[in-house]
Amino acid sequence: MSSSKISAGRVTTSDTKLFTIRLGVFKATNINIEHIILITDSLGFAKRVMDLSVYSGQAYSLTIYYKLRSFFSGGLSYRIEF
């Protein structure tokens, strides 16, 4: 378990939810694990992370997708659950 504080200025609720998911995925993929469980109060935003279509939070999705692509290349046992 860890805690982080990052100054963000004025942002929307969707930006903060996508940012926190990105932060969690980045922290989880930097340690030696094969299974990520993403716990959130907004399952819609968690699923939106995998949506690569054009929308306002697309930059978050692209960076998360890139990080997860590297994570999943570790083998078939690597997975993420929402």
C-alpha positions as CSV (number, residue, x, y, z in Angstrom):
1,M,0.0,0.0,0.0
2,S,1.3,3.4,-0.9
3,S,0.1,7.0,-1.0
4,S,1.0,9.8,-3.4
5,K,0.1,13.5,-3.6
6,I,0.5,15.3,-6.9
7,S,-0.5,18.9,-7.6
8,A,-2.9,19.1,-10.6
9,G,-4.5,22.5,-10.7
10,R,-8.0,22.7,-12.1
11,V,-9.2,19.4,-13.6
12,T,-12.4,17.6,-14.2
13,T,-13.7,14.6,-12.3
14,S,-13.1,12.3,-15.2
15,D,-9.5,13.5,-15.5
16,T,-8.9,12.8,-11.8
17,K,-10.3,9.3,-12.1
18,L,-8.3,8.4,-15.2
19,F,-5.2,9.9,-13.6
20,T,-5.5,7.9,-10.4
21,I,-6.0,4.7,-12.5
22,R,-2.9,5.6,-14.5
23,L,-0.9,6.2,-11.4
24,G,-2.0,2.8,-9.9
25,V,-1.3,0.9,-13.1
26,F,2.2,2.5,-13.4
27,K,3.0,1.7,-9.8
28,A,1.7,-1.9,-10.1
29,T,3.6,-2.6,-13.3
30,N,6.9,-1.4,-11.9
31,I,7.0,-4.2,-9.3
32,N,7.4,-7.9,-10.0
33,I,3.7,-9.1,-10.1
34,E,1.6,-11.1,-12.6
35,H,-1.9,-10.0,-11.4
36,I,-3.4,-6.5,-11.0
37,I,-6.7,-6.0,-9.3
38,L,-8.1,-2.6,-10.0
39,I,-10.5,-1.5,-7.3
40,T,-12.5,1.7,-8.1
41,D,-15.8,3.3,-7.4
42,S,-16.2,4.0,-11.1
43,L,-16.1,0.8,-13.2
44,G,-17.1,2.8,-16.3
45,F,-13.9,4.9,-16.1
46,A,-11.8,1.7,-15.5
47,K,-13.2,0.2,-18.6
48,R,-12.7,3.4,-20.5
49,V,-9.0,3.0,-19.9
50,M,-9.0,0.3,-22.6
51,D,-11.0,2.5,-25.0
52,L,-8.5,3.9,-27.6
53,S,-11.1,6.0,-29.5
54,V,-10.9,9.8,-29.5
55,Y,-12.2,11.4,-26.3
56,S,-11.0,14.1,-23.9
57,G,-9.1,11.6,-21.7
58,Q,-7.5,9.8,-24.5
59,A,-3.9,10.7,-23.4
60,Y,-4.5,8.8,-20.2
61,S,-5.8,5.8,-22.0
62,L,-2.8,5.7,-24.4
63,T,-0.2,5.9,-21.7
64,I,-2.0,3.2,-19.6
65,Y,-2.4,1.0,-22.7
66,Y,1.3,1.4,-23.5
67,K,2.3,0.4,-20.0
68,L,-0.1,-2.6,-19.9
69,R,1.1,-3.8,-23.3
70,S,4.6,-4.2,-21.8
71,F,3.1,-5.8,-18.7
72,F,1.1,-8.4,-20.7
73,S,4.1,-9.3,-22.8
74,G,5.4,-11.1,-19.7
75,G,3.3,-14.1,-20.6
76,L,-0.2,-15.6,-20.5
77,S,-0.3,-15.6,-16.7
78,Y,-0.2,-11.8,-16.6
79,R,-3.7,-10.3,-16.1
80,I,-5.7,-7.3,-14.8
81,E,-9.1,-7.5,-13.2
82,F,-11.6,-4.7,-12.6
